[in-house]
Amino acid sequence: MLDLPATPASPVRGQVSAWLAEHRLAHRPPGFDHQGIETIQIQYGDRPSVAVASYVYGFDHLRAQFAHDVAPGGLLASVYYITGVRDDTDQLEESCVKVYTSKKDPATPSVYWIWKSSDFQERESYDMPGIIHENHPRMKRILLPDTWVGWPPRKDHIVPDSHELQDCLR
């Protein structure tokens, strides 16, 4: 079991978090981001149920997906911004879902089968920080050549056969 990043002592629950809690879906509600979008944190094993539940709740559009390295030696995060369009086109509901996985086994279930727009976004998340999206139909590098070794955006990545600035300062 992974330890999710710390959250405030008493997070403010939004409508999505309350709905997930009502349906007994495991998540952590750290609150809202600087734009007022509700954020949900989940662990690897809970992703399929939360993705399906989000779609059932009304989030019918994946606006963006990206991945990043949380900390050197720490976790990787796959971040999904999902949007639900209500009856009126100017009535949008947004949520941010963060899925954490370890660097030793960087795998998370793909949401391709729910939101087809995740195709290239999940492939980029594989190509750059190295998160494998299980059950994705075309999980292969999209930006770097197939012969590339490593994951450049990881904070602990060292380029082979090169001298970096920190090497010169020792």
C-alpha positions as CSV (number, residue, x, y, z in Angstrom):
1,M,0.0,0.0,0.0
2,L,1.4,3.4,-1.0
3,D,1.4,6.4,1.3
4,L,-0.3,9.3,-0.4
5,P,1.1,12.8,0.0
6,A,0.0,14.6,3.1
7,T,-3.3,16.5,3.1
8,P,-4.6,19.2,5.4
9,A,-5.9,18.1,8.8
10,S,-9.5,18.8,8.0
11,P,-10.0,18.8,4.2
12,V,-13.0,20.5,2.8
13,R,-15.2,17.9,1.0
14,G,-16.8,18.9,-2.3
15,Q,-19.8,17.3,-4.0
16,V,-17.7,14.7,-5.9
17,S,-15.9,13.6,-2.7
18,A,-19.2,13.4,-0.8
19,W,-20.7,11.3,-3.6
20,L,-17.7,9.0,-3.7
21,A,-17.9,8.6,0.1
22,E,-21.6,7.9,-0.1
23,H,-20.9,5.0,-2.6
24,R,-18.0,3.8,-0.4
25,L,-15.3,4.4,-3.0
26,A,-11.8,4.8,-1.5
27,H,-10.3,8.2,-2.0
28,R,-8.7,11.1,-0.1
29,P,-10.2,14.6,-0.5
30,P,-7.4,17.2,-0.1
31,G,-9.8,20.0,-1.0
32,F,-9.7,22.4,-3.9
33,D,-6.9,23.8,-6.1
34,H,-6.2,27.5,-6.7
35,Q,-8.9,27.6,-9.4
36,G,-11.5,26.1,-7.2
37,I,-11.4,22.7,-8.9
38,E,-12.1,19.8,-6.5
39,T,-9.1,17.4,-6.2
40,I,-9.4,13.7,-5.4
41,Q,-6.4,11.5,-4.5
42,I,-6.6,7.8,-5.0
43,Q,-4.2,4.8,-5.0
44,Y,-3.4,2.5,-7.9
45,G,-5.9,-0.2,-7.1
46,D,-8.8,2.1,-6.7
47,R,-8.5,3.8,-10.1
48,P,-10.8,1.6,-12.1
49,S,-13.8,1.9,-9.8
50,V,-13.3,5.7,-9.3
51,A,-13.0,6.2,-13.1
52,V,-16.2,4.3,-13.8
53,A,-17.9,6.1,-10.9
54,S,-16.8,9.5,-12.2
55,Y,-18.3,8.7,-15.6
56,V,-21.5,7.5,-14.0
57,Y,-21.5,10.7,-11.9
58,G,-21.5,12.7,-15.1
59,F,-17.9,13.4,-16.0
60,D,-18.2,12.6,-19.6
61,H,-15.1,14.4,-20.9
62,L,-11.4,14.0,-20.1
63,R,-10.0,17.5,-20.5
64,A,-6.4,16.7,-19.8
65,Q,-4.1,14.0,-18.5
66,F,-0.5,14.3,-17.5
67,A,2.1,12.7,-15.2
68,H,4.8,14.0,-13.0
69,D,7.4,13.0,-10.5
70,V,6.3,14.0,-7.0
71,A,9.7,13.9,-5.3
72,P,13.2,12.3,-5.8
73,G,12.9,8.7,-4.7
74,G,9.1,9.2,-4.1
75,L,6.0,8.5,-6.0
76,L,4.8,9.2,-9.6
77,A,1.5,10.9,-10.1
78,S,-0.9,10.5,-13.0
79,V,-3.3,13.5,-13.1
80,Y,-6.7,13.6,-14.8
81,Y,-8.8,16.7,-15.2
82,I,-12.3,15.6,-16.0
83,T,-15.4,17.7,-16.9
84,G,-19.1,17.0,-16.8
85,V,-21.3,19.0,-19.2
86,R,-24.7,19.6,-17.8
87,D,-27.9,20.4,-19.6
88,D,-26.8,24.0,-20.2
89,T,-23.6,24.2,-22.0
90,D,-22.4,27.0,-19.7
91,Q,-22.9,24.7,-16.7
92,L,-19.6,22.7,-16.3
93,E,-18.5,20.7,-13.3
94,E,-14.8,19.9,-13.1
95,S,-12.7,17.6,-10.9
96,C,-9.0,16.7,-10.7
97,V,-8.2,13.0,-10.0
98,K,-4.6,12.2,-8.9
99,V,-3.5,8.6,-9.1
100,Y,-0.2,7.7,-7.3
101,T,2.1,4.9,-8.1
102,S,5.6,3.8,-7.0
103,K,8.7,4.2,-9.2
104,K,9.5,0.5,-8.6
105,D,6.3,-0.6,-10.2
106,P,5.0,2.4,-12.2
107,A,1.7,1.0,-13.4
108,T,-1.8,2.3,-13.3
109,P,-5.0,1.2,-15.1
110,S,-5.7,3.0,-18.4
111,V,-8.9,5.1,-18.7
112,Y,-8.8,4.7,-22.5
113,W,-11.9,2.5,-22.4
114,I,-13.9,5.2,-20.7
115,W,-12.4,8.4,-22.3
116,K,-10.9,7.7,-25.7
117,S,-9.2,11.1,-25.6
118,S,-6.6,9.7,-23.2
119,D,-4.9,7.8,-26.0
120,F,-2.0,10.1,-26.7
121,Q,-1.9,11.6,-23.3
122,E,-1.4,8.3,-21.5
123,R,1.2,7.4,-24.1
124,E,3.1,10.6,-23.3
125,S,2.9,9.8,-19.6
126,Y,4.5,6.5,-20.4
127,D,7.2,7.9,-22.7
128,M,8.3,10.7,-20.4
129,P,8.0,9.8,-16.6
130,G,7.5,6.1,-17.3
131,I,4.0,5.3,-16.0
132,I,2.6,2.2,-17.7
133,H,-1.1,2.4,-18.3
134,E,-2.3,-1.2,-18.2
135,N,-4.8,-2.3,-20.8
136,H,-4.0,0.6,-23.1
137,P,-4.2,-0.6,-26.7
138,R,-1.0,1.0,-28.0
139,M,1.3,1.6,-25.0
140,K,4.6,2.5,-26.7
141,R,6.9,5.5,-26.8
142,I,5.4,8.5,-28.7
143,L,8.1,11.2,-28.4
144,L,11.4,9.5,-27.8
145,P,13.0,6.7,-29.9
146,D,12.3,3.1,-28.8
147,T,16.0,2.8,-28.1
148,W,16.0,5.5,-25.4
149,V,17.0,4.4,-21.9
150,G,15.4,6.0,-18.9
151,W,12.7,8.6,-18.2
152,P,13.9,12.2,-18.7
153,P,11.4,14.1,-16.5
154,R,12.1,12.0,-13.4
155,K,13.9,14.0,-10.8
156,D,16.4,11.3,-10.3
157,H,17.2,10.7,-14.0
158,I,20.8,11.0,-15.0
159,V,21.7,11.2,-18.7
160,P,24.2,8.5,-19.6
161,D,27.6,9.6,-20.9
162,S,27.1,13.3,-20.0
163,H,28.4,15.7,-17.4
164,E,25.8,17.6,-15.5
165,L,26.3,20.8,-13.6
166,Q,26.0,19.1,-10.2
167,D,28.9,16.8,-11.2
168,C,31.2,19.8,-11.7
169,L,30.4,21.3,-8.3
170,R,31.7,18.3,-6.3
